[in-house]
């Protein structure tokens, strides 16, 4: 079997009754399979949401472990994994259980795709990259070649994180991102709205990623590797200032400008 095209799937089976009388009908659940797919040297693990499966979390976790163990010979050790959870809510404990199951078969979780802000917060504060956008569907179900934001996603609620992003971590969100903590060099934040960093910004930030040139980037200490707003790009100056104070990056007539937050606020409230 070609590991590049490997796909494992499972469904929970309905219990078979030996009674002659039919059992009372219960609401039907559209059973969606748990998928493992290889793509570009990494594995994508798709978890069905509670509305898509009859399995409780304990049983679903057991099925994940079985799938990982049965397919262990199909991928090399230390393969990177991206977890796709859709609308499923995962807390720190559940996320760690998935990580433990992956570690047992020498796989490493790097990124989590989710539509739930609570799940995104749990993943980001645990040090994993996140992408909070539309659910990524398995190849067998997907008929869309390119993701486009709709009106609802453009109005996405802000994502609030109380964490420091380490090197290699990446946050993607279809709204505004507010981080109480630092962005270390090598980390990045991509948002369709504004980006506010209540700390040191030393990584890469891209506000207005879907094209909104009115988006802004603010930080208590601005030391970026790169700033992007919509299609505009700016790099950090050669020398850093002697004193740091809150600053705002925005698009002016001649490109991205950085101004003290106090001055920027005064200009904004003038008639």
Secondary structure, DSSP 8 states (H G I E B T S, - for coil): --GGG-EEEE---------SS------------EEEEEETTEEEEE---GGG-S--HHHHHHHHHHHHHHTGGGS-TTEEEEEEEET----HHHHHHHHHHHHHTTEEEEEEEES-HHHHHHHHHTT-EEEESS----TTT---SS----HHHHT---EEE-S-B-TT-EEEESS-EEESS-B-TT-EEEESS-EEEEEEE-SEEEESTTS-TT--EEEEEE--SEEEETTEEEE--SS--SS---EEEEEETTEEEEEEHHHHHHHHH--
